[in-house]
Amino acid sequence: MRSLKVRTFKEGGTTPDTTITIPLTILRVAAKLLPERATAALQEKGIDVEMIVELARNKEVKGTLAEIEEHKKNEKIIISIE
């Protein structure tokens, strides 16, 4: 089953601190349930939730969609379809 994964890492770390997995079969519904604050935070980082939903519909899309490094927070976020 394909899923959307969001992983957060401490900068330089190889093991995720947090992993969120959302099955693509419910991604559209899950995206609508995201709190407005979370959607706004993603928008600030240049991540469009609706675009991710659209990309997920294409069965050929897989791999890393975005990699965000926040150097001030020593954090890296990877969003991927697996």
N, C-alpha and C positions, 0 to 999 in steps of 0.2 A: 504494500500500500504506500503510495506517495504521500509525502508530508512536507510541510513548511517547518523549517527549524530556525530558531533564533538562539544563538549562543553568545554569551558574554564571557570575556576572558580578562584577567589582569594582564596588563601590557607585558609581553615577553613570555607569558604562560602558554602552555600547550594543552592543559586540561581546562575545560570550561568551568567557570564558577556557577553558571546558570544555563540551563537548556530548556527552551520552550518548544514543544512539538505539537503542531496542529495538523491533523489529517486533512488532505486537500478536499476530501468529500464534504467537509463542513466548514471550509475556509471562508466561503462567502458569508455564512451565518455568523461565524466567529468574528469576522471583520466588522460586522454591524454591531456586535456586542462590546467591542473595545470602548473603554471609557474615552470621552472626548479629549481628556488630558493626555492619554497615551497616544492617540492619533496625532495630536498637536506636537508632541515630543518627536514622533517619527517624522512628521512634516518638517520640523526644524532641522532634522538631519538629512533632509532631501529624500525621504522615503515616502512614496505615495502608496498607501494601503490598497487603494482601488487598482492601481497598476499591478501590484503583486497578485491580486485576485485574478486579474485578466491574464497575466503570464501563467498562472497556475492552471488555467483551462487548457493550455497547449501542452499536450502530453510529451512533446519533444524537448520542452524546457526543463533543464535540471542543472544542478550545480549551484555555485555561489551567485546570488543576485546582487548583494551589496556587502561591503566590508567597511565599517566605520571605525576609525581610530580616534579616540578622545584622549589626547596626550595630557591634558590638564588633569584628567581623572585617572590616568594610567589604565585605560580600559579600551577593549576592542570588541565590536559587535559584528557577528557574521550572520547574514540572513541567506538561507539556501533552500532549494527544493531538492529533496532526496527521494 
